[in-house]
Amino acid sequence: MEERREVLEVPPRYPNFEQTSVKKFWDALEEGKLITTECRKCGKVEFPPKMICTSCYSDEMEWIDLPLKGKIYSFAEMDVVPSGFKPPITVAVVELENGVRLFSHVINAGFEELSVGDEVEIEFREMSWFDYRKHKYFVFRRKGD
């Protein structure tokens, strides 16, 4: 008996960015800006950007710029990495100057070279995403290198 194999098309994990309520975030990345939302009612800064506050459930959100500098809060080395990356990569949680924490990878320093508290800057790079289109996203660059 012959084995039949069907090829299933799997939709991208994320919706088309053009169809999301946070399209402004993706547009800003293309311009080399990092923005997010802040609740006008309670002041909570949301990242990733949200259209409803996770603290007070208000829909009174406004777009704000995020600082492009911060300090490493924690970091790790990954040997199993997403497609398109060559292992190992160093990833970090960075606390920005306003207290927001972001996660991405460090492009100019390996695990052995980093310490908690190291200063980093955000840089924008073109990356391929799950929908196989290229989009800009942010990475961290340790200052002084």
C-alpha atoms as a printed R data frame, in Angstrom:
    type eleno elety resid chain resno      x      y      z
1   ATOM     1    CA   MET     A     1  0.000  0.000  0.000
2   ATOM     2    CA   GLU     A     2  1.340  3.374 -0.998
3   ATOM     3    CA   GLU     A     3  1.728  5.976  1.732
4   ATOM     4    CA   ARG     A     4  0.006  9.265  1.016
5   ATOM     5    CA   ARG     A     5  1.375 12.477  2.386
6   ATOM     6    CA   GLU     A     6 -0.548 15.679  2.339
7   ATOM     7    CA   VAL     A     7  1.249 18.953  2.507
8   ATOM     8    CA   LEU     A     8 -0.600 21.324  4.759
9   ATOM     9    CA   GLU     A     9 -0.081 25.017  4.508
10  ATOM    10    CA   VAL     A    10  0.433 26.477  7.915
11  ATOM    11    CA   PRO     A    11 -0.518 30.128  8.264
12  ATOM    12    CA   PRO     A    12  2.090 32.437  9.788
13  ATOM    13    CA   ARG     A    13  2.103 32.553 13.572
14  ATOM    14    CA   TYR     A    14  1.472 36.279 13.549
15  ATOM    15    CA   PRO     A    15 -1.185 38.102 11.540
16  ATOM    16    CA   ASN     A    16 -0.232 40.334  8.689
17  ATOM    17    CA   PHE     A    17  1.181 43.412 10.408
18  ATOM    18    CA   GLU     A    18 -0.845 45.650  8.114
19  ATOM    19    CA   GLN     A    19 -4.035 44.256  9.662
20  ATOM    20    CA   THR     A    20 -3.230 44.722 13.345
21  ATOM    21    CA   SER     A    21 -4.229 47.491 15.718
22  ATOM    22    CA   VAL     A    22 -0.539 48.016 16.532
23  ATOM    23    CA   LYS     A    23  0.528 48.671 12.923
24  ATOM    24    CA   LYS     A    24  1.901 52.018 14.125
25  ATOM    25    CA   PHE     A    25  4.517 50.097 16.195
26  ATOM    26    CA   TRP     A    26  5.775 48.219 13.105
27  ATOM    27    CA   ASP     A    27  5.756 51.398 11.015
28  ATOM    28    CA   ALA     A    28  7.857 53.160 13.671
29  ATOM    29    CA   LEU     A    29 10.406 50.319 13.653
30  ATOM    30    CA   GLU     A    30 10.800 50.803  9.898
31  ATOM    31    CA   GLU     A    31 11.660 54.458 10.640
32  ATOM    32    CA   GLY     A    32 14.186 53.526 13.347
33  ATOM    33    CA   LYS     A    33 11.921 54.476 16.265
34  ATOM    34    CA   LEU     A    34 10.744 52.397 19.203
35  ATOM    35    CA   ILE     A    35  7.264 53.249 20.468
36  ATOM    36    CA   THR     A    36  4.672 51.663 22.696
37  ATOM    37    CA   THR     A    37  1.417 52.540 24.422
38  ATOM    38    CA   GLU     A    38  0.701 54.224 27.744
39  ATOM    39    CA   CYS     A    39 -2.633 54.332 29.527
40  ATOM    40    CA   ARG     A    40 -3.988 57.875 29.851
41  ATOM    41    CA   LYS     A    41 -6.094 56.786 32.821
42  ATOM    42    CA   CYS     A    42 -3.576 55.031 35.121
43  ATOM    43    CA   GLY     A    43 -0.231 55.774 33.450
44  ATOM    44    CA   LYS     A    44  0.857 52.160 32.896
45  ATOM    45    CA   VAL     A    45  3.327 51.775 30.038
46  ATOM    46    CA   GLU     A    46  2.610 48.603 28.066
47  ATOM    47    CA   PHE     A    47  5.151 46.621 26.075
48  ATOM    48    CA   PRO     A    48  4.434 45.148 23.685
49  ATOM    49    CA   PRO     A    49  1.902 47.853 22.808
50  ATOM    50    CA   LYS     A    50 -1.694 47.130 23.699
51  ATOM    51    CA   MET     A    51 -4.986 48.762 22.843
52  ATOM    52    CA   ILE     A    52 -6.455 47.983 26.292
53  ATOM    53    CA   CYS     A    53 -4.579 48.598 29.551
54  ATOM    54    CA   THR     A    54 -3.757 45.383 31.398
55  ATOM    55    CA   SER     A    55 -3.875 47.257 34.698
56  ATOM    56    CA   CYS     A    56 -7.164 49.202 34.673
57  ATOM    57    CA   TYR     A    57 -8.748 47.853 31.421
58  ATOM    58    CA   SER     A    58 -9.128 51.342 29.969
59  ATOM    59    CA   ASP     A    59 -9.041 51.760 26.207
60  ATOM    60    CA   GLU     A    60 -7.639 55.290 26.576
61  ATOM    61    CA   MET     A    61 -4.170 54.455 25.263
62  ATOM    62    CA   GLU     A    62 -1.689 56.829 23.674
63  ATOM    63    CA   TRP     A    63  1.522 56.202 21.733
64  ATOM    64    CA   ILE     A    64  4.817 57.207 23.394
65  ATOM    65    CA   ASP     A    65  8.479 57.013 22.420
66  ATOM    66    CA   LEU     A    66 10.678 54.593 24.326
67  ATOM    67    CA   PRO     A    67 14.272 55.416 25.269
68  ATOM    68    CA   LEU     A    68 16.919 53.699 23.154
69  ATOM    69    CA   LYS     A    69 19.311 53.100 26.058
70  ATOM    70    CA   GLY     A    70 19.200 50.793 29.039
71  ATOM    71    CA   LYS     A    71 21.057 48.268 31.184
72  ATOM    72    CA   ILE     A    72 21.190 44.499 31.055
73  ATOM    73    CA   TYR     A    73 18.799 43.070 33.633
74  ATOM    74    CA   SER     A    74 19.526 39.408 32.801
75  ATOM    75    CA   PHE     A    75 21.034 37.448 29.935
76  ATOM    76    CA   ALA     A    76 21.596 33.914 28.671
77  ATOM    77    CA   GLU     A    77 23.254 31.986 25.887
78  ATOM    78    CA   MET     A    78 21.044 29.973 23.534
79  ATOM    79    CA   ASP     A    79 22.337 26.953 21.634
80  ATOM    80    CA   VAL     A    80 18.942 26.132 20.117
81  ATOM    81    CA   VAL     A    81 17.976 29.170 18.079
82  ATOM    82    CA   PRO     A    82 15.246 30.240 15.656
83  ATOM    83    CA   SER     A    83 15.864 29.611 11.981
84  ATOM    84    CA   GLY     A    84 18.017 32.282 10.415
85  ATOM    85    CA   PHE     A    85 20.354 32.511 13.418
86  ATOM    86    CA   LYS     A    86 23.690 30.760 13.863
87  ATOM    87    CA   PRO     A    87 24.105 29.295 17.364
88  ATOM    88    CA   PRO     A    88 25.038 30.196 19.942
89  ATOM    89    CA   ILE     A    89 23.403 33.587 20.398
90  ATOM    90    CA   THR     A    90 23.291 35.736 23.490
91  ATOM    91    CA   VAL     A    91 19.887 37.095 24.484
92  ATOM    92    CA   ALA     A    92 19.123 39.656 27.170
93  ATOM    93    CA   VAL     A    93 16.364 41.341 29.078
94  ATOM    94    CA   VAL     A    94 17.217 45.026 29.126
95  ATOM    95    CA   GLU     A    95 15.663 47.569 31.448
96  ATOM    96    CA   LEU     A    96 15.271 50.852 29.611
97  ATOM    97    CA   GLU     A    97 15.842 54.197 31.282
98  ATOM    98    CA   ASN     A    98 12.083 54.471 31.961
99  ATOM    99    CA   GLY     A    99 11.832 51.017 33.593
100 ATOM   100    CA   VAL     A   100 10.297 49.111 30.647
101 ATOM   101    CA   ARG     A   101 11.991 45.747 30.078
102 ATOM   102    CA   LEU     A   102 12.578 44.378 26.578
103 ATOM   103    CA   PHE     A   103 13.891 41.046 25.297
104 ATOM   104    CA   SER     A   104 16.100 40.606 22.243
105 ATOM   105    CA   HIS     A   105 19.574 39.440 21.321
106 ATOM   106    CA   VAL     A   106 22.927 41.133 21.828
107 ATOM   107    CA   ILE     A   107 24.768 41.544 18.535
108 ATOM   108    CA   ASN     A   108 28.264 42.612 19.553
109 ATOM   109    CA   ALA     A   109 29.111 40.656 22.705
110 ATOM   110    CA   GLY     A   110 28.998 37.015 23.682
111 ATOM   111    CA   PHE     A   111 27.791 35.496 26.932
112 ATOM   112    CA   GLU     A   112 31.276 35.491 28.513
113 ATOM   113    CA   GLU     A   113 31.739 39.202 27.792
114 ATOM   114    CA   LEU     A   114 28.538 40.482 29.439
115 ATOM   115    CA   SER     A   115 27.538 41.389 32.962
116 ATOM   116    CA   VAL     A   116 24.289 42.423 34.593
117 ATOM   117    CA   GLY     A   117 24.232 46.224 34.561
118 ATOM   118    CA   ASP     A   118 26.162 46.636 31.294
119 ATOM   119    CA   GLU     A   119 24.875 49.601 29.314
120 ATOM   120    CA   VAL     A   120 23.337 48.864 25.925
121 ATOM   121    CA   GLU     A   121 21.801 50.800 23.077
122 ATOM   122    CA   ILE     A   122 19.044 49.719 20.747
123 ATOM   123    CA   GLU     A   123 19.863 49.216 17.102
124 ATOM   124    CA   PHE     A   124 17.394 48.438 14.339
125 ATOM   125    CA   ARG     A   125 17.996 45.500 11.993
126 ATOM   126    CA   GLU     A   126 16.085 43.874  9.192
127 ATOM   127    CA   MET     A   127 14.950 40.346 10.076
128 ATOM   128    CA   SER     A   128 12.862 37.642  8.462
129 ATOM   129    CA   TRP     A   129  9.733 36.731 10.368
130 ATOM   130    CA   PHE     A   130  7.356 33.807 10.328
131 ATOM   131    CA   ASP     A   131  5.539 35.150  7.291
132 ATOM   132    CA   TYR     A   132  8.903 35.139  5.457
133 ATOM   133    CA   ARG     A   133  8.772 38.861  4.833
134 ATOM   134    CA   LYS     A   134 11.500 41.130  6.054
135 ATOM   135    CA   HIS     A   135 10.685 43.574  8.835
136 ATOM   136    CA   LYS     A   136 12.791 45.818 11.012
137 ATOM   137    CA   TYR     A   137 13.146 44.873 14.646
138 ATOM   138    CA   PHE     A   138 15.383 45.933 17.515
139 ATOM   139    CA   VAL     A   139 18.516 44.312 18.891
140 ATOM   140    CA   PHE     A   140 20.906 45.353 21.660
141 ATOM   141    CA   ARG     A   141 24.440 46.641 21.200
142 ATOM   142    CA   ARG     A   142 26.696 46.865 24.260
143 ATOM   143    CA   LYS     A   143 27.967 50.429 24.596
144 ATOM   144    CA   GLY     A   144 31.641 51.096 24.114
145 ATOM   145    CA   ASP     A   145 32.189 48.347 21.525
